[in-house]
Amino acid sequence: MTKLYSLLLIALFAFTSCKNEPLQQLPTTQKTGNTVKYAKGLQLFRYEKYTVVKVTQPWPDAKDGFTYVMQQKGAVVPDSLKKYRLVTVPLKSVVVTSTTHIPSLEALGVQNTLVGFPGIDYISSPKTRARIDSGKVKEAGANESLNTEVLLDLAPEAVVAFGINSTNKTLAALEQSGLKVLYNGDWTEQSPLGKAEWIKFFGALYDMDAKADVLFAKIEKEYNEALKLAQKITAKPTIMAGAIYQDQWFLPQGNSWAALFLKDAGANYLWAGSEGTGSLSLSFETVLETAENADFWIGPSQFTSLKEMTDINPHYAQFKAFKNKQVYSSSTKKGTTGGIIYYELAPNRPDLVLKDLIHILHPELLPDYQLQFFEKLK
């Protein structure tokens, strides 16, 4: 997608069934408590032969959530849960709708169950691209529009969707045709580990709860160890971000996913004090006044070279970070069909994002580390 948030905000879908019930109404034969630690919009309760998955924040400011019951074949589900969406697991076929879902499928080793995706050119992973190239994954639409005819022909056991609100006629039509549509709200999370923890959602879909736990625990461990390194820093470099789009400079708000990474990496992000989890829209003059002498420029939109930046707007050269060639972008590393690897993998591997930033800002802490997502622009 053209921007980090545009990928996560593809306007896919919403149906209004399967709403949450209070947790105390769940059966008392519960095997575990909620196994989710960081994600704010996901809860999982595991039982002997089934898992109750509660998506409490499918989109920002959602008034209702969704409850799904992932049941093993032949499992007996209590009557109190039969009003919710019942899904027999493990899935044998699936359509997912965000490139951020692809790494979870691959990490669990179930990428061969993927049969369709909207906008397959955005997928970067070599494993899934090989399946696409061999015709095993079909084009299922474009961005916000699923191809109903294709999906009905594919007849996946589940369609993992996400939406920006509670209204989507395409998903309603798919539901009425008998397809099971499941909401994934990973894109609403702001905590780096909160986003990554949604691998447990896919673990439940494939009856791989234990494997999902192990995979996430490793990411959590790596992230927290890197965080401890960054906490040793006393001098924090100043950071600017974003770029101009249609006469406005867009950059991350202070509580956003991107800004939290900078905080954890031991940076002084110049807009860290701004409220909100989305983007600020500022004039060039305002940004110049604040960030003219910033030490680093992290994430200059889609630019892939310094020349490209000044060809579009020569005023970018006024910033110290540009003059000193301390501009780093995640847009240079792409898959074979142009999909940006960062957009696909970074939400699932926050440990690698954090290490990238620490290596850029404090190279002495990780001297032998090789950047995974970011690259200094030339």
N, C-alpha and C positions, 0 to 999 in steps of 0.2 A: 504494500500500500504506500501511498505517497507520504504519509506521516505516521509516527508511532501511534497516535491516538486514533487515526482514521482506520487503521487495521482493526483496532479493538472496538471501534464504534460502528462497524458495518451494520446497517439497519436491518438485522435479520430477526424479525419474528417476535411473536408473542401470542400465547393462548392463555386463557384465564381460568383453566381448571387446576386441580391438584394443589389447593392452597394449604398453608400450614395449619396445624392444630397445636395447642399448647403442649409443651413437652411432657407435662405430668399425665397426659392422656395416653402416652405410649405404653405398651404392655410391660408388666412388671417382671417378666422373665428375661430382662435385658442382660446381655452378656458383658457389655462394656459401656462405660460412659461415653460422652462425646470425645472422639479421638482426634479432633482438630484443635491445634494449638494457636495458630496465627491467623488463619483466614477468618474474616469477619462475616462472610456471607455463606459459609458452608458448615454443616454439622453432620456427623456420621455416628450412628449408633449400631453396633454390630451384635447380632444374635447368632444362635447356633447355625441356622441355615439361611439366613437372610440379613441384609443390611438396610437400615432406614437412612436415606440420604435427604437432608433438608437443605434446600437452596433458599436461604433467607433474604438474600439481596441479589436478585437476578439482574437488576439495573438500579441506577442511583435513585434514592427516595422511593423505592418500591414499597407499597403499602402491604402487599401480600407476597408470600413466597410460594415455593413448590415443594411437595414431599413425594419422593419416589421410594419404592420398596424393591430392592434388588434381591431376588429370590433364586436360590439354587433349584434346579429341576427337581420337582417332586416335593419341595419344601411346603410345609403347612404354615400358612400365614394367618395370624389372628384376625377375626372378623373386623376388629376395630381398625385394621390397616387396609382392608380391601377396597375402601373408597378412594385410595390413592393409586397413582400410576404404578402398576406391577410390571416389572421387567425381569424376564428369565435370564439369568447369567450363568456362564460367561457368554457375552455377545459373540455371534458368529459373523456378523456383518454390521457396518456402521457408516453413516455419513457424518462428518464433522464439518464445521463451518468457519473455523478460524485457524490460521496457521499456528497459533499458539497451542492448539490441541495436538498437533502432529508429534512434537517431542515426547509427550506423555505416552502416546501409543507406541512409539519406538522404544522408549525406556522400558516399558512393560513387555516389549517383544510381541506386540499384537498388531503391528502395522499392516499385516496381511489381511486384516478384517476390514480395512478401509476400502470402500467401493465407490465413493463419490465425494466431490469437494467443489464448492463454488469458487472459481477463480484459480484453477490449478497452476497457472504460471507463477503465482505468488509463493508456492511451496519451494523451498530451497534444499531440503534434506536429500542427499544422494539416494538414501534407501527408498524413500517414498517416490522420488523422481523416477527411479528405475521401474517402479510399479506403474507409474503414470505412462512412461514411455512404452511399456509393454501392453498398454490398454486395459490394465486391471483396475484403474481408478478413473472414473468417468467425470467429465465436466458437468457440474450440477447447477450452473447458473453463473451469475456475475454480481459480485459484491452484495447488494441488498436484495437481490431477486433470485430466489431459488427457482429452478425449472421443475415445476410440478410433474410434468410428464416424465422427465428423466427419473425423478425420485420414485415415482410410482412403479416405473419399470424396474428400477434397481431393487425395490422392496427391502430396504435395510431393516434390521431388527430394531434400530434406533437411529434417530437424527439428533445429534447433539448441537443445539442451537444457542444463540444468545441474542438479546434484544435490547433496545434502548427505551422501550416503553411496553405497555400491555396490549398494543394493537398491531396485529399483522395478519392480513387476510390470507397470505400464502400459507402460513403455518396452520391457520385454522382449517384451510382446505385439506392440508395434509393429514391433520388430525381426523377430520371427518371421513377421510379415505382409509383410515385404519392404521396409519403410521404412528409410531410412538415418538413424540417430540420431547426431548429433555433439555431443560435450560442449564447452561453452564455460566456461572457469573464470575469467572476468574478475572475478567477485565475490570471489574468494579473494585478490586482490591488495590490498596495503595502500599501496604507493607510488602517489601520485596519477598520475604519468606511467606507472606500470606498468599501471594500469587502462585508461588511454586507449590504450595501445599495442595493445590487443586489436583495434583496427580492422584490424590486419594479418591477423588471423584471417579476418575477413570479406573482406579484399582477396584472400586466397588462394581463398576460395569463389567469387569472381566473376572470377578471373583478372585482378585489378586490383592486383597487388602494387605496381607503381610508383606508382599513384595513392594507395594507402593510405600508402605511405612519405612522399609529399609532404604529405598531410593531417596525418599525425602529426608530421612535422618542423616544420610551422608551429605546432602546439600546443606542442610542446617548446620552440621558440624563444620563444614568447610567455610560457610559464610561467617559463623561466629568466631572461628579462628582468625579469619582475615580481619574481622571487626576489632578483635583484641589488638592486632598489630596496629591498626589505624588509631586506636585510642592512645597510643604512646606518643602521638604527634603533639608538639606544643605550638609550632608555627603552622598555621593553616593558610594555604594559598587562596587568593580570591578567584572566584569563578563567575564567568558570564555564560550565557547559553542562548540558543534560539537564533532566529534570523527574521528578516522582513518578508512578509507575504501580503500582497495587496495593500501596501503603504502602512502596514502595522507590524510591529515586532512582536512575535509570539514566543513566549518562554514559559517554563514550568512554574506553577505556583508553589509556595513554600511547603505544603503538605502533600505534594504529589509524589508519585512513585519515583520519578527521576530525581527530584530534589532530595528525597530520603536517601537515595544511593550516595549523593554527594556529601550529605551530612555524615553518613557512616564511613565514608572514605577519608574523612579528616579534611574536609574542604570548607571554606567560607563562601557559600553560595550567596551572592549579593542580594537575592530576593528570597532568602530563606524565611524571612519574617512575614511574607505575604500570606494571607489566608486563602485556603482553597486547595483543591486537589486536581484542578484542570490547568488551563493556560492563562497567563496574563497577556493582555493586548496593550502594547505601549507604543508611543511615538519613538522615532529614531532619536530625537533630541533627548528624550527622557533616559533612554538606554545609554546613550553616549555620556551623559552627565554622571550616571552612576558607575558605568563599567569601562570608561575610557582607559583606566590603568589596571584593569583586571589581569591577573597573572595567566589564566588559562581560559580558553573558549571551548566548552564541551558541548557537542551536539549542535552544529550550525545548520540545522534543517537537512535538506537533501544534498547539499554541496559536497563534491568529491575532490575539489582542488582549490587552492587559494586563487588561482587565476579565474576560475569559474565564478568565484565569489565577487571579485572586483569587476569582472565583465558585466555582471548583473547590477552591481551597485558599488561604485568606486569608493564610497564613504566607509565601507567596511575596513579599509586600510587605515582609518584613523585610530583604531583600537590597538593598544599596546600588545595584546595577545596575538593579534594578526601580524604586527610588525616583527615580533619575536618568533613567529612561526610556532606558536603554542596553541594551535587549533586542532582539535581532535573530533573525528566524525565516525559514526557507526554505519554510514551509508555507502562506504566503499566496498564492503565485503558482501557479495551477492551470490545467489545460486545461478545455475546455468541459464535460467529463463528470466533472470532479473529480480527475483524476490530477495529482499534484504534479510540476511541471516539474523541480524539483531532482533527484528520484529518477530521472528518465528521462535527463536530459542531463548532470548534473554529473559522473558518472564518465567521460564522454567528453570533457568540456571542463574539465579541471582548471585551465587557464589563467584561465578566467572565474571560477571559484570563488576562486582565489587573489587575483585582482584585487578581487573583492567584499570579501574579508576585509581586504585592505590598505586599501581605501578606507574601510571602517568604522573600523578601528583607527588608521590613519595617513592621514587624508584629505588632508594636505598633499602626499603623494607622488603621488596620482592625483586632483587636484582636479576635473577635468572628467569623471571616469568616472561612468557610470550603472550602478547595481546591476542585475545580471542575475538573481540567485537570491534574495538575502536582502532583507529589508525591516524597518525599525524598527517595532516594535509600538506601536500607539497606544492 
